[in-house]
Amino acid sequence: MMKKTLPLLLLAAGLLFPALAQADPIEGRWKMPSGNDATIAPCSGGFCLTYVNGPFKGKQFGRMTPSGTGTYEGTVTDYTRNGREFTGKGKLSGDTLSVSGCVLGGLICRSQELKRV
């Protein structure tokens, strides 16, 4: 009896809870315009951005939370600008993540595109 029931329970759990088994589309490794790579991985109810290589290897430089389908909001730290922190947004479209960040209430903004590796 148990041999027949267990596979059915596992199948039912997989059908009822598919989101538990799927990663968010933003997760993974990304190529930045600088040529360096970054990873985006779950952390503290959102997603953390961490440099994989380059002069800031291993440093976390951002945190984002989902704000809608394929869109994210959060903060990014620019270590090339003395650690200045920007509020930012991201929009995922296929294998491209377009991110933008602003300081001084939106007076100064920058944007860039990351490509999935």
C-alpha positions in Angstrom: 0.0 0.0 0.0 2.8 2.5 1.0 4.7 1.8 -2.3 1.6 2.9 -4.3 0.6 5.8 -2.1 4.0 7.6 -1.8 4.4 8.3 -5.6 0.9 9.7 -5.7 1.5 12.0 -2.8 4.7 13.3 -4.3 3.0 13.9 -7.6 0.1 15.7 -5.9 2.6 17.9 -3.9 4.3 18.8 -7.2 1.1 19.8 -8.8 -0.2 21.8 -5.8 3.1 23.6 -5.1 4.9 24.2 -8.4 6.2 27.6 -7.3 8.3 26.0 -4.5 10.3 24.1 -7.1 10.9 27.0 -9.5 13.6 29.7 -9.2 12.7 33.4 -9.8 13.6 34.4 -13.4 16.0 37.0 -12.1 18.2 34.5 -10.4 21.4 33.5 -12.0 24.7 34.8 -13.4 24.8 38.1 -15.4 27.4 39.9 -17.5 27.7 43.6 -16.7 28.7 46.3 -19.2 32.1 46.5 -17.5 32.7 42.9 -18.5 32.5 41.6 -15.0 30.0 39.0 -13.9 27.5 39.2 -11.1 25.1 36.7 -9.5 21.6 37.4 -8.3 20.4 35.0 -5.6 17.7 34.9 -3.0 18.4 36.6 0.3 16.3 38.1 3.2 13.0 38.0 1.3 14.5 39.5 -1.9 17.5 39.1 -4.1 21.1 40.1 -3.5 23.5 41.1 -6.3 27.1 40.1 -5.8 30.2 40.5 -7.9 31.7 37.2 -9.1 35.0 38.7 -10.5 36.8 41.9 -11.0 38.1 44.4 -8.4 35.1 44.0 -6.1 34.9 40.2 -6.3 32.6 38.8 -3.5 31.1 42.1 -2.6 27.4 42.4 -2.4 26.4 45.6 -4.3 22.6 45.5 -4.4 19.4 44.1 -3.1 16.1 44.0 -5.0 12.6 42.8 -4.3 9.9 41.9 -6.8 7.5 44.8 -7.5 5.4 43.2 -10.3 5.7 40.8 -13.1 9.3 41.0 -14.3 10.0 44.2 -12.4 12.1 44.8 -9.3 13.0 47.7 -6.9 15.8 48.1 -4.5 19.2 49.7 -3.9 22.5 49.4 -5.6 25.9 50.5 -4.2 28.4 51.9 -6.7 31.9 51.1 -5.3 33.5 53.0 -8.2 31.9 56.1 -6.8 33.0 55.9 -3.2 30.2 53.5 -2.3 27.4 55.8 -3.3 24.0 54.1 -2.9 21.3 54.5 -5.5 17.7 53.6 -5.4 16.9 51.6 -8.4 14.5 49.6 -10.5 15.0 46.6 -12.8 13.0 45.2 -15.6 13.6 41.7 -16.9 12.9 41.0 -20.6 14.2 37.6 -21.8 17.9 37.4 -21.1 18.3 41.1 -20.5 17.9 42.9 -17.2 17.6 46.6 -17.6 18.5 48.4 -14.4 18.4 52.1 -13.5 19.3 54.0 -10.4 19.0 57.6 -9.1 20.2 59.8 -6.4 19.1 63.2 -5.1 15.5 62.4 -5.5 15.9 61.4 -9.2 18.0 64.4 -10.3 21.0 62.2 -11.3 20.2 58.8 -12.8 22.2 56.1 -14.6 21.1 52.9 -16.4 22.7 49.8 -17.8 21.8 46.5 -19.3 23.0 43.1 -17.9 23.0 40.0 -20.1 22.3 36.5 -18.7 25.4 34.3 -18.9 
